[in-house]
């Protein structure tokens, strides 16, 4: 299941807390089997095993990228892609566009990529789209009056992983697209990972914007591999 935890009351012994009444907080939206927490210097990282196949319960196939976990001022745990990981992963700009005010079916066909974009005025849902043939996955932010969620989904078969994030005016996304593996980080607050049904090394990348939503910038960078990371 997903990594989750409740928070007890201040100055109350654990055995005296009404745990059933407490909200569950999540790290990542995906099931991470046999998840591990490890310390490197003064930082903490979490990683675990994904399902072997897309949208199934079989597990043990892939490790996710280790995600840095850290507390905010209220003690809630946040997660983000490590800045050094993002720096080493980026092997050069392949495409850039600014001030996008309408959806774009495809900016082009790309291989393994690191996509970076900033979404504004998200009033329902706005996404980066990744497609291979008839298969299309949406990676982005969905909002309603009270909440915002970071999401990876495929509306064709009801596959969806999401986690709640803070409502903001701007959502800065870093998206790793590596064949069947997709991982997205938002505002250094939450990370969502997913194993998809994508299999080709070349994918069409587009943008699906909700009403009144804009993308101030979109960058598609070449993603490092094991030989040049």
N, C-alpha and C positions, 0 to 999 in steps of 0.2 A: 504494500500500500504506500500511499504518499507519506513523506516525512512530515509529521505534525506534532504539535505540542500545545498544552494549555498553560496558562499563567495563573499562579496562585495569588492570594491576597497578601498585601504587605504586612509583615509582622504577625502572620498567622502560620502556625505549624502545619506542615503538609497534611498530617492526619486529620486536621480540623477544617480543611478547605472542602467546600462543596464542589468537587471536580465536575460533576455532571452538569452544573450550571455554567461552566466556563467555555468560552469560545475556543475552538481549535484553530491554531495558526499553522500555516503551511510553508514549507520550504520546497520549491519546485511544485509543479502540478502533475508530474508524471510519477508512476510507480517506480521506485528505485529499490530493487530487491537487494537484501543483505547490505544496506547502505553503511558506509564507513565515514567517520569523522577523523581527520588527521590534521596535525599542527605542523606548519612549516614556518620557522622563525616566530614572528608574533602574529601570524595569520592562521585562520582555521578554514579548512576546505572539506566539502562533503562530496562523495561520489558513490555510485552504485551501479547495479546491472539492470539494463533494460530487457524487455521482452525480446526474444529471438526473432519473432516475426511481427509484422504490423498488425495492430488491433487484435492481438491474441493474448492469452495468459501464459504462454510458454516463456520461460525466462532464462537468463544466463548468457545472452548473446553478445551484448555490447556494454561497455562502460561509458557513462556520460563524461563530459569534460568536468574535471574537478571545479566546483563552484565555491568562491569565497563567501563565507558566512560571517556576519558581524552584527552587533546589536545597535539599535538607535537609542536615543535618549530615554525612551520609555521602556527599554529592555526587550522590545520586539526584535526578533532576528530578521535581518535583511540578507539578500544574496545578490551577487553580481559576478560577471565575468572578470577575472583578474586583469588589470590594466596591462601587465606585461604579456599575458597571453594574447590579448587583442593586438598589441604592438607586433609580436612575433608572428601572429596569424596573417597579418596584412602584407601581402606581397605586391601591392601596387594597384592603383586605380585603373579600372577598365571602362567605367561609365559614370557620368555625373550629370544631374539635372537639378535645377533649383526652381523654387516657387511654382510647384505643381498644384493646380486648382481643380483638376478633373481626373477621373480614373484613366489608367493606361493599360490596355490589354497586355502589351509586351514591350519592354525596353530593348529586348534582344534575347539571344540564346547564350547561356553562360554555363561554365562547368562548376567546379567547387568554388564557392564565393563567400565573402563576408560583406553583407549588405548593411548599410547604416542609413537611417532616415529619422527625420523629426516630424511627428504628426501633431497638428494643431486643430483646435475646435472640434474634437471628436465628440459628436453628440449621439452616436449610435454605434457604429463600428467602422474602423478603417484598417486596411491590411496591406501588407506586401503579399503578392500571390506568386506561388511557385508551381509550375505545371509541366507535366511530361505527357504528351498525348492527351487523353481524356482525363487523366488524374490531375487534380488541382488542390493545393493546400493553401490555406490562408493563415498568415502570421501577423498578429497585430493587437489592437486594443478595442474592447467593446465596453460601452458605457450605458448607464441609465440615469435616472434622477439621483440615485444615492450611491452608486458604486461604479467602479471601473475594474476591468479584468484584462490580464494579459493572456493571450490565447493562441493556440495552434489548433486548426480544425480542418476537416474535410466534410463539407455539407452534404456530399453525395451519399455517404454511408454513416452519418451521424457520429463519426470519430471527432472527439474534442477533448483537449486538456486545457485547463485554465486555472488561474490563481488570482485572487483579489490584489489590487494595487491601489495606491492613493490616487484620487482624482486630481488632475493637473491641467494646466493650460496647454502644456507641451509634453509629448511623450517621445523621449529619445530612445531609439531601438538599435541594438546591435544583433544581427542575425547571422549565425553560422549555418551554411547550407552545404552539406557534405554527403552527396548521394542520398541514401535513405535517412540520414541523421539531420535533424534541424534543432537548433537551440537559439533562443531569443532572450535577451536581457533588456530590461526597461528601467531607465533612470537609476541604475545601481540599486534598485529596490527588490526586484524579483527576477528569477530566471525560470523559463519553461523549456523543457526538452521533449523531443518526440522522435520516435522511429516511424517513418512513413512508408507508403507503398511505392515511393519513387525509387527508381533503380538506375536510371541513366546518368551519365556524367555531364549531360547537357540538359539544362532546364530553361524554360521561358520564365522570365521574371517580370512581373507587372505590379500595378498598384490599384487597389480598389478603395476609393474614398467614399465615406458617408456624406450625407447632406451637409453642406457648409464646411466640410473638413478640407484641410490643405496639408501639403507636405512642403516644408520650407526648403528641404534638400533631400536628395537621394543619391547615395554613392554605392556603386557595385565594385568591390575589390576582389582581386584574385586571392584565394585562400591557400595558405601554406599547406604542404604535405609533409610526410615523415622525413623526406630527404632534404627539405630546406627550411624546416621550422626553426 
